[in-house]
């Protein structure tokens, strides 16, 4: 039992839970609980975006992408698409979100189309986030099980319970400020682990370059293109990365409440744009760092001829816990847990805000039974608790996945396409009405389920296919039924 490491991890878990719970007294209204009162500085929102975008999937899954057979730095092609997406969102979506006071992304759909499309898009988000976050919750258990030698059930319960506590108490303010601390912790932990692992390799960085270059580990770009199923089944090439990464991030950061909620917490449109664009710099740095960690781990195991842990997602956390000095291992493991708790807290608050603002509150207002702010605040906390229980259950049934990173991204990409397609119908067209938009979205979802289950097409193409089908079907349906009056 490594008491120093466990003490470091315990101090972190207790400290971050206490810090987040301290924001309870500033939560007076739904605006405070779901948007942080809209007085958070742009740089804090930017760091919070990075934390929410990262998750345990990134921390333990990205090194595995560079480590495995045929692995290299090709994932950075997807990260370039992330930058292009941020420009698109800043110009196309953010101006609409800052017209009036919105709590969720799906209020925009009601303003443009109507109530039914708001419920459909919000419901799609709830399903998407519950499934994708369930995989992430399972990823947390991998790390906790290595540290405490516990089973999946106890590992998930520990992290979900602690994260749920401070999110329940402190709302969005707690989410953002704990995100800032956690982001600095896991990036610092990754930098520290990089140099510690590198120090264990005779010959240092020069030897890593020689061995990894010969194995093709430093390759970033793959510009090959062909109209064939083999081409579209390859996950990481320049075209799939740039297009897929752009559309994936446009959907996740521009239409999904998990990210849009952070942008809505900004003081102004200008600060929202600044936070979004600045976050990419940190994203690019950290993905590069985690991929390089995978490369040096590849060289280490090749030199020592030791058998690496299986599955590949265990390589980074298992190495840290087994080989790093006492205290250092605890700090890096705490950093990985920081990424996990950061993403989970964001998901809990986003799921609760969508449930209350897009479903429960509109229903109460139609029945002319509006509640007081205090009553809605109690309801928001209850919904946070309910979603914590649901995510625990989804995490438990997600334990059979192979690659947690690709599983999480592929699940998200199935639904992102239809969400992005219907949002594009809303901001780029004026003649498409609610019925046509719903027809497009449902068709897009069905097509993507077929693509996911019955074809070898890589997940990087999912959002392109889904958004194109949704947009085109919606636009054509409006031609067939032109009599419907569009909003907005």
CORNORPE-V180361 format. One record per residue. N is the residue number from 1. RES is the residue in one letter. SS is DSSP state (H for helix, E for strand, L for the rest). PSI is psi as a letter, one per 20 degrees, with the letter a starting at -180 (999 if undefined). D_LAST is the distance of its C-alpha to the last C-alpha in Angstrom with 2 decimals. Layout:
n: <N N>
res: <RES RES>
ss: <SS SS>
psi: <PSI PSI>
d_last: <D_LAST D_LAST>
This chain:
n: <1 2 3 4 5 6 7 8 9 10 11 12 13 14 15 16 17 18 19 20 21 22 23 24 25 26 27 28 29 30 31 32 33 34 35 36 37 38 39 40 41 42 43 44 45 46 47 48 49 50 51 52 53 54 55 56 57 58 59 60 61 62 63 64 65 66 67 68 69 70 71 72 73 74 75 76 77 78 79 80 81 82 83 84 85 86 87 88 89 90 91 92 93 94 95 96 97 98 99 100 101 102 103 104 105 106 107 108 109 110 111 112 113 114 115 116 117 118 119 120 121 122 123 124 125 126 127 128 129 130 131 132 133 134 135 136 137 138 139 140 141 142 143 144 145 146 147 148 149 150 151 152 153 154 155 156 157 158 159 160 161 162 163 164 165 166 167 168 169 170 171 172 173 174 175 176 177 178 179 180 181 182 183 184 185 186 187 188 189 190 191 192 193 194 195 196 197 198 199 200 201 202 203 204 205 206 207 208 209 210 211 212 213 214 215 216 217 218 219 220 221 222 223 224 225 226 227 228 229 230 231 232 233 234 235 236 237 238 239 240 241 242 243 244 245 246 247 248 249 250 251 252 253 254 255 256 257 258 259 260 261 262 263 264 265 266 267 268 269 270 271 272 273 274 275 276 277 278 279 280 281 282 283 284 285 286 287 288 289 290 291 292 293 294 295 296 297 298 299 300 301 302 303 304 305 306 307 308 309 310 311 312 313 314 315 316 317 318 319 320 321 322 323 324 325 326 327 328 329 330 331 332 333 334 335 336 337 338 339 340 341 342 343 344 345 346 347 348 349 350 351 352 353 354 355 356 357 358 359 360 361 362 363 364 365 366 367 368 369 370 371 372 373 374 375 376 377 378 379 380 381 382 383 384 385 386 387 388 389 390 391 392 393 394 395 396 397 398 399 400 401 402 403 404 405 406 407 408 409 410 411 412 413 414 415 416 417 418 419 420 421 422 423 424 425 426 427 428 429 430 431 432 433 434 435 436 437 438 439 440 441 442 443 444 445 446 447 448 449 450 451 452 453 454 455 456 457 458 459 460 461 462 463 464 465 466 467 468 469 470 471 472 473 474 475 476 477 478 479 480 481 482 483 484 485 486 487 488>
res: <X X X X X X X X X X X X X X X X X X X X X X X X X X X X X X X X X X X X X X X X X X X X X X X X X X X X X X X X X X X X X X X X X X X X X X X X X X X X X X X X X X X X X X X X X X X X X X X X X X X X X X X X X X X X X X X X X X X X X X X X X X X X X X X X X X X X X X X X X X X X X X X X X X X X X X X X X X X X X X X X X X X X X X X X X X X X X X X X X X X X X X X X X X X X X X X X X X X X X X X X X X X X X X X X X X X X X X X X X X X X X X X X X X X X X X X X X X X X X X X X X X X X X X X X X X X X X X X X X X X X X X X X X X X X X X X X X X X X X X X X X X X X X X X X X X X X X X X X X X X X X X X X X X X X X X X X X X X X X X X X X X X X X X X X X X X X X X X X X X X X X X X X X X X X X X X X X X X X X X X X X X X X X X X X X X X X X X X X X X X X X X X X X X X X X X X X X X X X X X X X X X X X X X X X X X X X X X X X X X X X X X X X X X X X X X X X X X X X X X X X X X X X X X X X X X X X X X X X X X X X X X X X X X X X X X X X X X X X X X X X X X X X X X X X>
ss: <L L H H H H H H H H H H H H H H H H H H H H H H H H L L L H H H H H H H H H L L L H H H H H H H H H H H H H H H H H H H H H H H H H H L L L L L L L L H H H H H H H H H H H H H H H H H L H H H H L L L L L L L L L H H H H H H L L H H H H H H H H H H H H H H H H H H H H H H H H H H H H H H H H H H L L L H H H H H H H H H H H H H H H H H H H H H H H H H H H H H H H H H H H H H H H H H H H H H H H H L L L L H H H H H H H H H H H L L L L L L L L L L L L L L H H H H H L L L L H H H H H H H H H H H H H H H H H L L H H H H H H H H L L L L H H H H H H H H H H H H H H H H H H H H H H H H H H H H H H H H H H H H L L L L L L L H H H H H H H H H H H H L L L L H H H H H H H H H H H H H H H H H H H H H H H H H H H H H H H H H H H H H H H L L L L L L H H H H H H H H H H H H H H H H H H H H H H H H H L L L L L L H H H H H H H H H H H H H H H H H H H H H H H H H L L L L L H H H H H H H H H H H H H H H H H H H H H L L L L H H H H H H H H H H H H H H H H H H H H H H L L L L L L L L>
psi: <p n h g g h g g g g g g g g g h g g g h h i j g i j n h r h h g h h j k j l k p q h h h h g h h g g g h i f r h g g g h h g h h h h g r p j q b j h h h h h h h h h g h h h g g g h h g g g h h h j o a o q h r h i h h h g h g g a h g h g h g g g h g g g g g h g g g h g h h g h h g h g g h h g g i l r r g g h g g g g g g g g g h g h g g g i b h g h g g h h g g g h g h g h g h h g g g h g h g g h h i o p i b h g h g g g g h g h j k i j p g q o j q p q m q h h g i i p g n r g g h g g g g h g h g h h g g i i i p h g g h h g h i i q h r g g h g g g g g h h h h g h g g g h g g g h g h g h g h h g g g h g g i k q p q q q r h i i g g h g g g h h h q q p g g g h g h h h g g h g h g h g h g h g g g h g g g g g g g h i f g g h g h h h j l l q r r h h g h g g g g h h h g g g h g g g h g g h h g i j i j q f o h g h g g h h g g h g h h g h g g g h h h h h i i r h i p a g g g g h g g g g g g g g g h h g g h h j q j p q h i i g h g g g h g g g g g g g g h h h h h m i i p p q a 999>
d_last: <62.53 61.14 61.02 59.88 56.82 55.99 56.42 53.96 51.37 52.00 51.73 48.37 47.00 48.31 47.26 43.62 43.26 44.84 42.73 39.41 40.54 41.38 37.72 37.69 38.55 35.52 33.13 32.39 28.72 26.02 24.73 28.27 28.73 25.53 24.68 28.18 27.31 25.35 28.61 29.77 30.92 29.27 32.50 32.78 29.25 30.26 33.41 31.61 29.31 32.56 34.13 31.30 31.23 35.01 36.35 39.77 38.78 38.78 41.95 44.09 42.39 42.11 45.88 46.54 44.53 46.94 49.99 50.08 51.69 49.83 47.68 46.85 44.23 41.87 39.14 38.51 36.88 34.08 33.98 33.41 30.25 29.20 29.34 27.24 24.55 24.51 23.87 20.92 19.36 20.12 18.39 15.45 14.47 16.07 14.16 10.94 13.37 14.92 12.12 13.45 15.99 15.36 18.34 17.34 15.43 14.08 12.16 9.55 9.58 9.22 6.17 4.58 7.28 9.62 13.01 15.11 13.61 13.81 17.42 18.19 17.23 18.92 21.87 22.25 22.54 25.15 27.19 26.95 27.97 30.68 32.28 32.07 33.21 35.99 37.44 37.29 39.06 41.76 42.05 42.88 45.69 47.30 47.87 48.96 51.31 52.98 53.48 54.67 55.87 53.89 52.26 48.56 48.08 49.56 47.87 44.33 45.14 46.36 43.37 40.71 42.59 42.91 39.33 38.02 40.18 38.83 35.17 35.68 37.21 35.37 31.76 29.59 31.99 34.84 32.95 32.21 35.68 37.59 35.62 36.94 40.51 40.29 38.94 41.86 44.23 43.36 43.20 46.55 47.91 46.97 48.60 51.68 51.98 51.66 54.70 56.66 56.26 57.07 60.20 61.49 61.57 64.83 64.13 60.80 57.82 59.96 61.07 57.50 56.49 59.46 59.00 55.21 55.17 57.68 55.48 52.37 50.62 49.28 47.43 43.77 42.52 42.84 41.65 43.00 40.73 41.44 39.71 41.39 40.73 43.01 40.77 37.59 39.56 40.50 38.34 39.09 39.21 37.49 34.90 34.07 34.10 31.92 29.31 29.59 29.74 26.74 24.48 26.01 25.34 21.82 21.16 23.38 22.42 18.74 17.71 20.69 21.04 24.64 23.78 20.30 21.92 24.43 22.01 20.14 23.67 24.10 24.54 22.11 20.09 23.37 25.41 23.07 23.47 27.17 27.71 26.06 27.99 31.24 31.26 31.87 35.24 36.51 35.13 37.01 40.16 40.25 39.66 42.41 44.64 44.27 44.88 47.99 49.21 49.07 51.08 53.81 54.05 54.62 57.46 58.90 59.17 60.49 63.17 64.24 63.95 62.68 60.52 56.95 55.28 53.27 50.43 49.30 46.77 49.84 51.42 50.00 50.22 53.58 55.07 54.03 55.53 58.67 59.57 58.15 60.42 60.20 57.69 55.80 54.85 53.69 51.52 49.84 49.35 47.81 45.45 44.37 43.84 41.77 39.28 39.20 38.70 36.02 33.81 34.59 33.77 30.34 29.67 30.93 28.69 25.55 26.41 27.12 23.90 21.79 24.09 23.91 20.34 18.56 21.18 23.76 22.13 19.24 22.05 24.26 21.73 21.16 24.95 25.13 27.42 25.93 28.47 29.69 28.86 32.34 31.86 28.60 30.47 33.28 30.92 29.40 32.97 33.87 30.99 32.23 35.65 34.52 32.79 35.95 37.97 35.66 35.75 39.50 39.76 37.64 39.69 42.86 42.01 40.85 44.39 45.19 42.90 44.62 42.65 40.44 38.43 37.67 37.18 34.51 32.68 32.95 31.65 28.58 28.04 27.98 24.77 23.19 22.68 20.41 18.43 18.05 17.28 14.30 12.91 13.59 11.78 8.60 9.34 11.40 9.98 7.51 9.87 10.53 9.91 11.19 14.81 15.03 13.69 16.24 18.88 18.51 18.80 21.77 23.46 23.14 24.77 27.54 28.30 28.60 30.91 33.08 33.12 34.06 36.75 38.21 38.09 39.63 36.55 36.22 33.38 32.40 30.94 29.06 25.66 25.83 26.70 24.24 21.16 22.29 22.91 19.60 17.59 19.92 20.16 16.43 16.18 19.36 18.40 15.48 18.30 20.48 18.09 15.99 15.83 13.10 9.92 6.80 3.77 0.00>
